[in-house]
Amino acid sequence: MDSEQNLNSKKHGSERRMLDQNTDRMYWVIGAVLVVGAMIALAVKEYPGLLTAVFDGFRAKLKF
């Protein structure tokens, strides 16, 4: 009985660590998306013509 409980606790412990790792990665992804979004919003507000110029440059290069 004790060995069975020990085996189950080890099994659930490894699942817990995997969930924690995935959760930590998701928080980093969410944080990165928020930082990049804030940077884009700041760029749009401070330099209104910058993104338009960049997109126009991309459009010009993509036309065949």
C-alpha positions in Angstrom: 0.0 0.0 0.0 2.8 2.5 0.9 4.6 1.7 -2.3 1.5 2.4 -4.3 0.9 5.7 -2.6 4.5 6.6 -3.1 4.3 5.8 -6.8 1.1 7.9 -7.2 2.7 10.9 -5.4 5.7 10.7 -7.7 3.5 10.5 -10.7 1.4 13.5 -9.7 4.5 15.5 -8.7 5.9 15.2 -12.2 2.6 16.3 -13.7 2.6 19.3 -11.3 6.1 20.4 -12.4 5.1 20.1 -16.1 2.0 22.2 -15.5 4.1 24.8 -13.6 6.6 25.0 -16.5 3.8 25.4 -19.1 2.2 28.1 -16.9 5.4 29.9 -16.5 6.0 29.9 -20.2 2.5 31.2 -20.9 3.0 34.1 -18.4 6.2 35.0 -20.3 4.4 34.9 -23.6 1.6 37.0 -22.3 4.1 39.5 -20.9 6.0 39.6 -24.1 2.8 40.3 -26.1 1.8 43.1 -23.7 5.3 44.7 -23.9 5.3 44.6 -27.7 1.8 45.9 -27.9 2.7 48.8 -25.6 5.8 49.5 -27.8 3.6 49.6 -31.0 1.0 51.8 -29.3 3.8 54.2 -28.2 5.3 54.2 -31.7 1.9 55.0 -33.3 1.2 57.8 -30.8 4.7 59.4 -30.9 5.5 58.8 -34.6 2.2 58.6 -36.5 3.8 58.4 -39.9 6.4 55.8 -39.0 4.3 52.6 -39.4 2.6 54.0 -42.5 6.0 54.5 -44.1 7.1 51.0 -43.0 4.0 49.4 -44.4 4.2 51.4 -47.6 7.8 50.2 -48.0 6.7 46.6 -47.5 3.9 47.0 -50.0 6.2 48.4 -52.6 8.7 45.5 -52.2 5.9 42.9 -52.4 4.5 44.2 -55.7 5.8 42.2 -58.6 
